[in-house]
Amino acid sequence: MAQLIAYHTKTTDLALFESNGQYWIGSYLPQASHQNGEPPYVLIEGYFPNDLEGRARLNELSGNEF
C-alpha cells in the first residue's frame, strides 16, 4: 500500500509516496480507480532510494507539469 510522504508545495496534484521501501512521485488522476484502497495517483517519476532524494526532486517540479 502506498503511503503519502509529502505534497508539492504549490499543489496537491503532485505528491511523493513510499511503496515497499521505494519512493515515487505521483500525479493526481481522479479517474484512477485502483480498486484496492491505493490513492488516486499515477506514477510519473521514480524510484528514489530515500525520501530526501524524492523530496528534492518533488521540489524541483513547478507544479504545473501535469
C-alpha positions as a printed NumPy array, in Angstrom:
array([[  0.   ,   0.   ,   0.   ],
       [  1.318,   3.433,  -0.915],
       [  1.922,   5.861,   1.911],
       [  1.786,   9.597,   1.314],
       [  5.068,  11.251,   2.297],
       [  4.631,  14.846,   1.078],
       [  2.593,  17.025,  -1.243],
       [  4.187,  19.502,  -3.616],
       [  4.421,  22.962,  -2.032],
       [  2.044,  24.542,  -4.593],
       [ -0.449,  21.769,  -5.336],
       [ -1.802,  18.505,  -4.031],
       [ -1.898,  17.233,  -7.616],
       [  1.732,  16.12 ,  -7.186],
       [  2.924,  14.096,  -4.238],
       [  5.706,  11.86 ,  -3.014],
       [  4.76 ,   8.343,  -1.965],
       [  6.513,   5.324,  -0.484],
       [  5.637,   1.779,  -1.507],
       [  7.625,  -1.198,  -0.256],
       [ 10.666,   0.928,   0.514],
       [ 10.656,   2.699,  -2.849],
       [  9.826,   6.384,  -3.201],
       [  7.996,   7.765,  -6.199],
       [  6.233,  10.891,  -7.393],
       [  2.633,  10.615,  -8.462],
       [  0.225,  12.857, -10.298],
       [ -3.403,  13.05 ,  -9.162],
       [ -5.793,  11.41 , -11.589],
       [ -9.419,  11.415, -10.429],
       [-10.261,   8.62 , -12.867],
       [ -7.658,   6.341, -11.255],
       [ -9.715,   3.691,  -9.566],
       [ -7.226,   1.172,  -8.253],
       [ -9.964,  -0.874,  -6.524],
       [ -7.638,  -1.653,  -3.622],
       [ -7.524,   1.463,  -1.475],
       [ -4.488,   2.96 ,  -3.198],
       [ -4.608,   6.753,  -3.597],
       [ -5.776,   8.063,  -6.998],
       [ -2.287,   8.97 ,  -8.183],
       [ -0.302,   7.539, -11.081],
       [  3.453,   7.18 , -11.207],
       [  5.193,   9.942, -13.13 ],
       [  8.712,   9.66 , -11.699],
       [ 10.58 ,   7.204,  -9.568],
       [ 12.032,   5.286,  -7.958],
       [ 14.159,   7.146,  -5.445],
       [ 16.286,   5.336,  -2.84 ],
       [ 15.109,   7.528,   0.04 ],
       [ 12.647,  10.259,   0.907],
       [ 15.294,  13.008,   0.833],
       [ 16.023,  12.411,  -2.846],
       [ 12.314,  12.09 ,  -3.581],
       [ 11.532,  15.344,  -1.775],
       [ 14.377,  17.108,  -3.58 ],
       [ 13.003,  16.043,  -6.967],
       [  9.444,  16.927,  -5.951],
       [ 10.625,  20.424,  -5.016],
       [ 12.304,  20.816,  -8.413],
       [  8.94 ,  20.449, -10.139],
       [  6.971,  23.644, -10.777],
       [  3.608,  22.04 , -10.017],
       [  2.293,  22.831, -13.498],
       [  3.761,  19.845, -15.337],
       [  0.73 ,  17.612, -15.09 ]])
